Amino acid sequence: MRKLILIFSLSLLVINGDIFAQQDSIWTLEKCIDYALKQNIDVRQSELSNKKSGLYAGQAKAQRFPSVNASVNQNFNWSRSTAGYSGFSGANGSGYSITSGVILYNASKLSNQIKQAQLEIESGEYSLETTKESISLNILNAFLDVLYAGEQVENSQKQIESTAGQLALAQERLALKAISLSDFSQVKAQLASEKLTLANAESQLSMAKITLMQLMELPVSENFNIAHPDLQGSLNQKRVPDVYEIYERALAIKPQIKNASVNKEIAGLDEKIAKASYFPVLSASAGLSSSFSSEKVNPYFDQLNDGINTVAGFSLSIPIYQKKEAKTSVAIARIGYQDAELSEINTKNQLRKNIEQACLDVTSAQIKYEASVENYLATTESTALSDEKFRQGIINSVDFLVSKTNLIVAESELLQSKYNLIFSYKVLDFYSGIPLSL
């Protein structure tokens, strides 16, 4: 018992140690996506579903081969004696048989079922790939949220450092009675406000990390850290996206489009399988049997050897009246095919709309980023002049704080436009078939 407890404890240490080691490492976007795809329940359930589809396909192929069955029976019977005395006399017997049967013709129903089973495997693979792509996009969005929140924290810290310096200067000037207590209090209030902003930014960073870890199915840990890639090369690439070109490329590679096409083929086979019910079914069968009875005087094995019977034959089943079962099945299958056609059209339309929106987002994000950069540079220059004027006592604290607030707003807008632009580029790359990376 102690050995079992020791082994169990060591196993927990190994498992926990592996988790903690992963949490202590630096997580890149690619590593986050890989881990999430391995841990995600939807992905794992889809993989299990695909395994079942593979088994069903193997079962469908096996229907081409003859079936073989063996049976053994042992019988006991009693009958009233007719030999002049009352009572019952008993006897026993045994029988052995082997039978086999195979379908020779069923209007290609079996062939179509095999094709359908193979297509089900393809459909499952495409569905799994679609799920993985959706998860990867969610991880990308959450990863960028963490980077964005981290930069917000850094900007807030820089603002606090700057305002703290200005407050120290204001305190010196207050001591010299160069400014009023009101001016000093306003600068002090600004510092307090920026500390609150920092606290909110840190809270947002923690929430962003938790969201990312939960999407990854990774236990939440304070030691979770992500890589901070150089994103300068991802900024303002001045793209002019072509909706038609990206859409045509996406039609050829996106798994949801391939899945919709395969599902239409599966629905088409449903109709062919249903129509097979209109045609005769030809099958062949063969059998071998023998028996033994205690009422006979011959020895056991002699009876089995002498009593061997073989049989072979053909059977033709011709449908005459099926109470509209076949007709209804064909009509339902035809409706199913039309529904699959509409689903394929809808999937293509949705893809086109998503790409149109992605192209528009890129164009808008580029314009907004350029405007944000221009606004930030102008505001930074203006704030630098205001800082200098405040040090020299040329302007009061109100004008200084207005300038500083404008800088904070401009910095926040630039940060938002930056990550919005990066995400827009990555979404466009995603529809073009480019792997997600930073």
VEXDREN-2710 file (C-alpha; in Angstrom, 1 decimal):
% VEXDREN-2710
k/r/px/py/pz
1/MET/0.0/0.0/0.0
2/ARG/2.8/2.4/0.9
3/LYS/4.5/1.6/-2.5
4/LEU/1.3/2.5/-4.3
5/ILE/1.0/5.8/-2.4
6/LEU/4.6/6.6/-3.2
7/ILE/4.2/5.8/-6.9
8/PHE/1.0/7.9/-7.0
9/SER/2.7/10.9/-5.3
10/LEU/5.7/10.7/-7.6
11/SER/3.3/10.7/-10.6
12/LEU/1.6/13.8/-9.3
13/LEU/4.9/15.5/-8.9
14/VAL/6.0/14.6/-12.4
15/ILE/2.7/15.9/-13.9
16/ASN/2.6/19.1/-11.8
17/GLY/6.3/19.6/-12.5
18/ASP/5.6/19.4/-16.2
19/ILE/2.7/21.9/-15.9
20/PHE/4.8/24.3/-13.8
21/ALA/7.7/24.1/-16.2
22/GLN/5.4/25.0/-19.0
23/GLN/4.0/27.9/-17.1
24/ASP/7.4/29.2/-16.2
25/SER/8.6/29.2/-19.8
26/ILE/8.1/32.0/-22.3
27/TRP/5.1/31.4/-24.5
28/THR/5.2/32.4/-28.1
29/LEU/2.1/32.7/-30.2
30/GLU/3.0/29.5/-32.1
31/LYS/3.5/27.6/-28.8
32/CYS/0.2/28.9/-27.4
33/ILE/-1.6/27.7/-30.5
34/ASP/0.0/24.3/-30.5
35/TYR/-0.7/23.7/-26.8
36/ALA/-4.3/24.9/-27.2
37/LEU/-4.9/22.6/-30.2
38/LYS/-3.6/19.6/-28.2
39/GLN/-5.7/20.4/-25.1
40/ASN/-8.9/21.7/-26.5
41/ILE/-11.9/19.4/-25.8
42/ASP/-13.7/20.2/-29.1
43/VAL/-10.6/19.2/-31.1
44/ARG/-10.1/16.0/-29.1
45/GLN/-13.7/15.1/-29.5
46/SER/-13.5/15.7/-33.2
47/GLU/-10.5/13.4/-33.4
48/LEU/-12.4/10.7/-31.6
49/SER/-15.3/11.2/-34.0
50/ASN/-13.0/10.8/-37.0
51/LYS/-11.7/7.6/-35.6
52/LYS/-15.2/6.3/-35.4
53/SER/-15.8/7.3/-39.0
54/GLY/-12.7/5.3/-40.0
55/LEU/-14.1/2.2/-38.2
56/TYR/-17.5/2.7/-40.0
57/ALA/-15.7/2.9/-43.3
58/GLY/-13.9/-0.3/-42.6
59/GLN/-17.2/-1.9/-41.7
60/ALA/-18.8/-0.7/-45.0
61/LYS/-15.9/-2.2/-47.0
62/ALA/-16.3/-5.5/-45.2
63/GLN/-19.9/-5.8/-46.4
64/ARG/-18.5/-6.9/-49.8
65/PHE/-17.3/-10.2/-48.4
66/PRO/-19.4/-13.2/-47.7
67/SER/-20.8/-13.7/-44.2
68/VAL/-20.0/-17.0/-42.5
69/ASN/-21.9/-18.4/-39.5
70/ALA/-21.6/-21.7/-37.7
71/SER/-24.2/-23.2/-35.4
72/VAL/-24.3/-26.2/-33.0
73/ASN/-27.5/-27.5/-31.4
74/GLN/-28.2/-30.3/-28.9
75/ASN/-31.8/-31.6/-28.5
76/PHE/-33.4/-33.9/-25.9
77/ASN/-36.9/-35.4/-26.4
78/TRP/-39.2/-37.8/-24.6
79/SER/-42.1/-39.8/-25.9
80/ARG/-44.6/-42.2/-24.4
81/SER/-43.5/-45.8/-24.9
82/THR/-45.6/-48.1/-27.2
83/ALA/-43.8/-51.3/-26.2
84/GLY/-46.6/-52.5/-23.8
85/TYR/-45.5/-50.8/-20.6
86/SER/-46.3/-47.4/-19.3
87/GLY/-43.7/-44.6/-19.0
88/PHE/-41.6/-42.4/-21.3
89/SER/-38.5/-43.2/-23.4
90/GLY/-36.0/-40.5/-24.2
91/ALA/-33.6/-39.7/-27.0
92/ASN/-31.1/-37.0/-27.9
93/GLY/-29.6/-35.6/-31.0
94/SER/-27.1/-33.0/-32.1
95/GLY/-26.7/-31.0/-35.3
96/TYR/-23.9/-28.9/-36.9
97/SER/-24.1/-26.5/-39.7
98/ILE/-22.0/-23.8/-41.5
99/THR/-23.7/-21.2/-43.7
100/SER/-22.4/-18.4/-45.9
101/GLY/-24.1/-15.7/-47.9
102/VAL/-23.1/-12.8/-50.1
103/ILE/-24.9/-10.1/-52.0
104/LEU/-24.2/-10.3/-55.7
105/TYR/-26.2/-7.3/-56.9
106/ASN/-28.0/-4.5/-55.1
107/ALA/-28.0/-1.6/-57.7
108/SER/-24.6/-0.3/-56.4
109/LYS/-26.1/0.4/-53.0
110/LEU/-23.1/-1.2/-51.2
111/SER/-20.6/0.6/-53.4
112/ASN/-22.3/4.0/-52.7
113/GLN/-22.3/3.2/-49.0
114/ILE/-18.6/2.6/-49.1
115/LYS/-18.0/5.9/-51.0
116/GLN/-20.2/7.7/-48.5
117/ALA/-18.2/6.3/-45.6
118/GLN/-15.0/7.5/-47.1
119/LEU/-16.4/10.9/-47.7
120/GLU/-17.5/11.0/-44.0
121/ILE/-13.9/10.6/-43.1
122/GLU/-12.9/13.5/-45.3
123/SER/-15.8/15.6/-43.9
124/GLY/-14.6/14.9/-40.4
125/GLU/-11.0/16.0/-41.2
126/TYR/-12.2/19.2/-42.8
127/SER/-14.5/19.9/-39.8
128/LEU/-11.6/19.3/-37.5
129/GLU/-9.4/21.7/-39.5
130/THR/-12.1/24.3/-39.4
131/THR/-12.3/24.0/-35.6
132/LYS/-8.5/24.3/-35.3
133/GLU/-8.5/27.5/-37.4
134/SER/-11.2/29.0/-35.3
135/ILE/-9.3/28.2/-32.1
136/SER/-6.1/29.6/-33.6
137/LEU/-7.7/32.9/-34.4
138/ASN/-9.1/33.1/-30.9
139/ILE/-5.7/32.5/-29.5
140/LEU/-4.2/35.1/-31.7
141/ASN/-6.7/37.7/-30.6
142/ALA/-6.2/36.8/-26.9
143/PHE/-2.4/36.9/-27.4
144/LEU/-2.5/40.4/-28.9
145/ASP/-4.8/41.5/-26.0
146/VAL/-2.1/40.5/-23.6
147/LEU/0.5/42.4/-25.6
148/TYR/-1.8/45.4/-25.8
149/ALA/-2.5/45.4/-22.0
150/GLY/1.2/45.0/-21.3
151/GLU/2.0/48.2/-23.3
152/GLN/-0.8/50.0/-21.6
153/VAL/0.8/49.2/-18.2
154/GLU/4.2/50.4/-19.5
155/ASN/2.7/53.7/-20.8
156/SER/0.9/54.3/-17.5
157/GLN/4.1/53.8/-15.6
158/LYS/5.9/56.2/-17.9
159/GLN/3.1/58.8/-17.4
160/ILE/3.4/58.4/-13.6
161/GLU/7.1/58.9/-13.7
162/SER/6.7/62.0/-15.8
163/THR/3.9/63.4/-13.6
164/ALA/5.9/62.5/-10.4
165/GLY/8.7/64.7/-11.7
166/GLN/6.4/67.5/-12.4
167/LEU/4.8/67.2/-8.9
168/ALA/8.3/67.4/-7.3
169/LEU/8.9/70.6/-9.3
170/ALA/5.5/72.0/-8.4
171/GLN/6.2/71.3/-4.7
172/GLU/9.5/73.2/-4.9
173/ARG/7.7/76.1/-6.6
174/LEU/4.9/76.0/-4.0
175/ALA/7.5/76.3/-1.3
176/LEU/8.9/79.3/-3.0
177/LYS/5.3/80.6/-3.4
178/ALA/5.8/80.6/-7.2
179/ILE/2.5/78.8/-7.7
180/SER/-0.7/78.6/-5.8
181/LEU/-1.8/75.7/-3.6
182/SER/-4.6/75.1/-6.1
183/ASP/-2.1/74.5/-8.9
184/PHE/-0.1/72.1/-6.8
185/SER/-3.2/70.2/-5.8
186/GLN/-4.3/69.8/-9.4
187/VAL/-0.9/68.2/-10.3
188/LYS/-1.2/66.0/-7.3
189/ALA/-4.7/64.9/-8.3
190/GLN/-3.4/64.1/-11.8
191/LEU/-0.8/61.8/-10.3
192/ALA/-3.4/60.0/-8.2
193/SER/-5.6/59.7/-11.3
194/GLU/-2.7/58.2/-13.3
195/LYS/-2.0/55.7/-10.5
196/LEU/-5.6/54.6/-10.7
197/THR/-5.2/54.2/-14.4
198/LEU/-2.1/52.1/-13.8
199/ALA/-4.1/49.9/-11.4
200/ASN/-6.8/49.4/-14.0
201/ALA/-4.2/48.6/-16.7
202/GLU/-2.6/46.0/-14.5
203/SER/-6.0/44.5/-13.8
204/GLN/-6.7/44.4/-17.5
205/LEU/-3.4/42.7/-18.1
206/SER/-4.2/40.0/-15.5
207/MET/-7.6/39.4/-17.1
208/ALA/-6.1/39.2/-20.6
209/LYS/-3.6/36.6/-19.4
210/ILE/-6.3/34.6/-17.7
211/THR/-8.4/34.7/-20.8
212/LEU/-5.5/33.4/-22.9
213/MET/-4.7/30.7/-20.4
214/GLN/-8.3/29.5/-20.3
215/LEU/-8.5/29.4/-24.1
216/MET/-5.4/27.3/-24.0
217/GLU/-6.9/25.0/-21.3
218/LEU/-3.8/25.8/-19.2
219/PRO/-4.2/26.1/-15.4
220/VAL/-4.1/29.7/-14.4
221/SER/-0.7/30.8/-13.0
222/GLU/1.0/34.0/-12.0
223/ASN/4.2/32.8/-13.6
224/PHE/2.6/32.8/-17.1
225/ASN/4.6/35.0/-19.5
226/ILE/4.4/35.5/-23.2
227/ALA/7.0/36.5/-25.7
228/HIS/7.1/40.1/-26.9
229/PRO/8.0/40.0/-30.6
230/ASP/9.2/43.0/-32.5
231/LEU/6.0/44.2/-34.3
232/GLN/7.5/47.1/-36.2
233/GLY/7.6/45.1/-39.4
234/SER/3.9/44.4/-39.0
235/LEU/2.9/48.0/-39.0
236/ASN/1.6/50.1/-41.8
237/GLN/2.5/47.8/-44.8
238/LYS/0.3/50.0/-47.0
239/ARG/-1.6/47.1/-48.4
240/VAL/-4.2/47.4/-51.1
241/PRO/-6.1/44.1/-50.6
242/ASP/-8.0/42.6/-53.6
243/VAL/-11.2/41.0/-52.4
244/TYR/-11.7/38.8/-55.5
245/GLU/-8.1/37.5/-55.5
246/ILE/-8.2/36.6/-51.8
247/TYR/-11.6/35.1/-52.1
248/GLU/-10.5/32.8/-55.0
249/ARG/-7.5/31.7/-53.0
250/ALA/-9.6/31.0/-49.9
251/LEU/-12.1/29.0/-51.9
252/ALA/-9.3/26.6/-52.9
253/ILE/-7.8/26.1/-49.4
254/LYS/-10.3/26.8/-46.7
255/PRO/-11.6/23.6/-44.9
256/GLN/-15.1/24.8/-44.4
257/ILE/-15.5/25.2/-48.2
258/LYS/-14.1/21.7/-48.8
259/ASN/-16.3/20.3/-46.1
260/ALA/-19.5/21.9/-47.6
261/SER/-18.6/20.3/-51.0
262/VAL/-18.0/16.9/-49.4
263/ASN/-21.3/17.1/-47.5
264/LYS/-23.0/17.8/-50.8
265/GLU/-21.5/14.7/-52.3
266/ILE/-22.6/12.7/-49.3
267/ALA/-26.1/14.0/-49.7
268/GLY/-26.0/13.0/-53.4
269/LEU/-25.1/9.5/-52.5
270/ASP/-28.0/9.3/-50.1
271/GLU/-30.3/9.7/-53.0
272/LYS/-28.5/7.0/-55.0
273/ILE/-28.7/4.6/-52.0
274/ALA/-32.4/5.3/-51.6
275/LYS/-33.1/4.6/-55.3
276/ALA/-31.5/1.2/-54.9
277/SER/-34.6/0.1/-53.1
278/TYR/-36.5/0.2/-56.4
279/PHE/-34.3/-2.6/-57.8
280/PRO/-34.1/-6.4/-57.1
281/VAL/-31.4/-7.8/-54.8
282/LEU/-29.5/-10.9/-55.9
283/SER/-27.7/-12.9/-53.3
284/ALA/-26.0/-16.3/-53.1
285/SER/-25.8/-18.7/-50.2
286/ALA/-24.2/-22.0/-49.4
287/GLY/-24.3/-24.3/-46.4
288/LEU/-22.9/-27.5/-44.9
289/SER/-24.7/-29.5/-42.2
290/SER/-24.8/-32.9/-40.4
291/SER/-26.5/-34.4/-37.4
292/PHE/-26.5/-37.3/-34.9
293/SER/-29.4/-39.1/-33.2
294/SER/-29.3/-41.6/-30.3
295/GLU/-32.3/-43.4/-31.8
296/LYS/-30.0/-44.6/-34.7
297/VAL/-27.7/-47.5/-34.1
298/ASN/-24.8/-46.2/-36.1
299/PRO/-21.8/-44.7/-34.1
300/TYR/-21.6/-41.0/-33.5
301/PHE/-19.0/-40.1/-36.1
302/ASP/-20.4/-42.5/-38.6
303/GLN/-23.7/-40.7/-38.4
304/LEU/-22.0/-37.3/-38.8
305/ASN/-20.0/-38.5/-41.8
306/ASP/-23.0/-40.2/-43.5
307/GLY/-25.3/-37.4/-42.7
308/ILE/-23.4/-34.5/-44.4
309/ASN/-25.6/-32.3/-46.5
310/THR/-24.5/-29.5/-48.7
311/VAL/-26.7/-26.8/-50.2
312/ALA/-26.0/-23.8/-52.5
313/GLY/-28.4/-21.5/-54.2
314/PHE/-29.3/-18.0/-55.3
315/SER/-32.0/-15.7/-54.1
316/LEU/-33.6/-12.8/-56.0
317/SER/-35.7/-10.4/-54.0
318/ILE/-37.9/-8.2/-56.2
319/PRO/-39.7/-5.2/-54.7
320/ILE/-43.3/-5.0/-55.7
321/TYR/-45.1/-2.9/-53.2
322/GLN/-43.3/-1.1/-50.4
323/LYS/-46.0/1.2/-49.0
324/LYS/-44.2/4.3/-50.4
325/GLU/-41.1/3.6/-48.2
326/ALA/-38.6/3.8/-51.2
327/LYS/-40.4/6.7/-52.8
328/THR/-40.4/8.7/-49.6
329/SER/-36.7/7.9/-48.9
330/VAL/-35.8/9.1/-52.3
331/ALA/-37.8/12.3/-51.9
332/ILE/-36.2/13.0/-48.5
333/ALA/-32.7/12.3/-49.9
334/ARG/-33.4/14.7/-52.8
335/ILE/-34.4/17.4/-50.3
336/GLY/-31.3/16.7/-48.3
337/TYR/-29.2/17.2/-51.4
338/GLN/-30.9/20.6/-52.1
339/ASP/-30.3/21.6/-48.5
340/ALA/-26.6/20.6/-48.8
341/GLU/-26.4/22.8/-52.0
342/LEU/-27.8/25.7/-50.1
343/SER/-25.4/25.1/-47.2
344/GLU/-22.5/25.2/-49.6
345/ILE/-23.7/28.4/-51.2
346/ASN/-24.2/29.9/-47.8
347/THR/-20.7/28.8/-46.7
348/LYS/-19.2/30.5/-49.7
349/ASN/-21.2/33.6/-49.2
350/GLN/-20.2/33.8/-45.6
351/LEU/-16.6/33.4/-46.5
352/ARG/-16.9/36.2/-49.2
353/LYS/-18.5/38.5/-46.6
354/ASN/-15.8/37.8/-44.1
355/ILE/-13.1/38.5/-46.6
356/GLU/-14.8/41.7/-47.7
357/GLN/-15.0/42.8/-44.1
358/ALA/-11.3/41.8/-43.5
359/CYS/-10.2/43.9/-46.5
360/LEU/-12.3/46.9/-45.3
361/ASP/-10.8/46.5/-41.8
362/VAL/-7.3/46.5/-43.2
363/THR/-7.9/49.6/-45.2
364/SER/-9.6/51.4/-42.4
365/ALA/-7.0/50.3/-39.8
366/GLN/-4.2/51.6/-42.0
367/ILE/-5.8/55.0/-42.3
368/LYS/-6.6/55.2/-38.6
369/TYR/-3.0/54.1/-37.7
370/GLU/-1.5/56.8/-39.9
371/ALA/-3.7/59.4/-38.4
372/SER/-3.0/58.2/-34.9
373/VAL/0.8/58.3/-35.5
374/GLU/0.5/61.9/-36.9
375/ASN/-1.7/62.9/-34.0
376/TYR/0.6/61.3/-31.4
377/LEU/3.7/63.0/-32.8
378/ALA/2.1/66.4/-32.9
379/THR/0.7/65.9/-29.4
380/THR/4.0/64.8/-28.1
381/GLU/5.7/67.9/-29.5
382/SER/3.0/70.1/-28.0
383/THR/3.2/68.4/-24.6
384/ALA/7.0/68.7/-24.5
385/LEU/6.6/72.5/-25.0
386/SER/3.9/72.6/-22.3
387/ASP/6.3/70.7/-19.9
388/GLU/9.0/73.2/-20.5
389/LYS/6.6/76.2/-20.1
390/PHE/5.3/74.7/-16.8
391/ARG/8.9/74.3/-15.5
392/GLN/9.5/78.0/-16.3
393/GLY/6.2/79.0/-14.8
394/ILE/4.9/80.4/-18.1
395/ILE/1.7/78.4/-17.9
396/ASN/-0.4/77.3/-15.0
397/SER/-1.2/73.7/-14.0
398/VAL/-4.6/73.7/-15.8
399/ASP/-3.0/74.3/-19.2
400/PHE/-0.2/71.8/-18.3
401/LEU/-2.7/69.1/-17.3
402/VAL/-4.9/69.6/-20.4
403/SER/-1.8/69.1/-22.6
404/LYS/-0.8/66.0/-20.6
405/THR/-4.3/64.6/-20.9
406/ASN/-4.2/65.1/-24.6
407/LEU/-1.0/63.1/-24.8
408/ILE/-2.5/60.2/-22.8
409/VAL/-5.5/60.1/-25.1
410/ALA/-3.3/60.3/-28.2
411/GLU/-1.0/57.5/-26.8
412/SER/-4.0/55.3/-26.0
413/GLU/-5.5/55.8/-29.5
414/LEU/-2.1/55.0/-31.1
415/LEU/-1.8/51.8/-29.1
416/GLN/-5.4/50.7/-30.0
417/SER/-4.9/51.5/-33.7
418/LYS/-1.5/49.7/-33.6
419/TYR/-2.9/46.4/-32.4
420/ASN/-6.1/46.7/-34.4
421/LEU/-3.9/47.1/-37.5
422/ILE/-1.8/44.0/-36.6
423/PHE/-4.9/41.9/-36.0
424/SER/-6.4/43.1/-39.3
425/TYR/-3.3/42.1/-41.2
426/LYS/-3.2/38.6/-39.5
427/VAL/-6.9/38.0/-40.3
428/LEU/-6.2/38.9/-44.0
429/ASP/-3.2/36.6/-44.0
430/PHE/-5.4/33.8/-42.5
431/TYR/-7.8/34.0/-45.4
432/SER/-4.9/34.0/-47.8
433/GLY/-3.6/30.7/-46.3
434/ILE/-0.6/32.2/-44.5
435/PRO/0.1/30.5/-41.1
436/LEU/-0.6/32.7/-38.0
437/SER/2.6/34.0/-36.5
438/LEU/4.1/37.1/-35.0
END
